[in-house]
Amino acid sequence: PVLLEEYLLLLHRAKGGTTGSRTRATKYDAGYNSGKEKDRPSGSEPGADDETREVVVQQNRLETILAESAFNQKALRQLNTS
């Protein structure tokens, strides 16, 4: 059951969901941003903010990859012990 919960959380994050932080960035990570001004959240400015958003998107992707790796290692350990 714990492994299943971790897997579902991982799936949620991989599809652009969050665990409660950086919700604005994951909108872009999920592929909704076509780069047009109208797609920007209110209060968002072009320029440096785009760079910040891209860094957060890349960080989210890296965190997802690391979580997948940790999940796979845990699953393998459980398979090896059963």
Summary of the structure (lengths in Angstrom):
residues: 82
radius of gyration: 16.0
end to end distance: 15.2
largest distance: 53.8
contacts: 170
relative contact order: 0.15
helix: 70%
strand: 0%
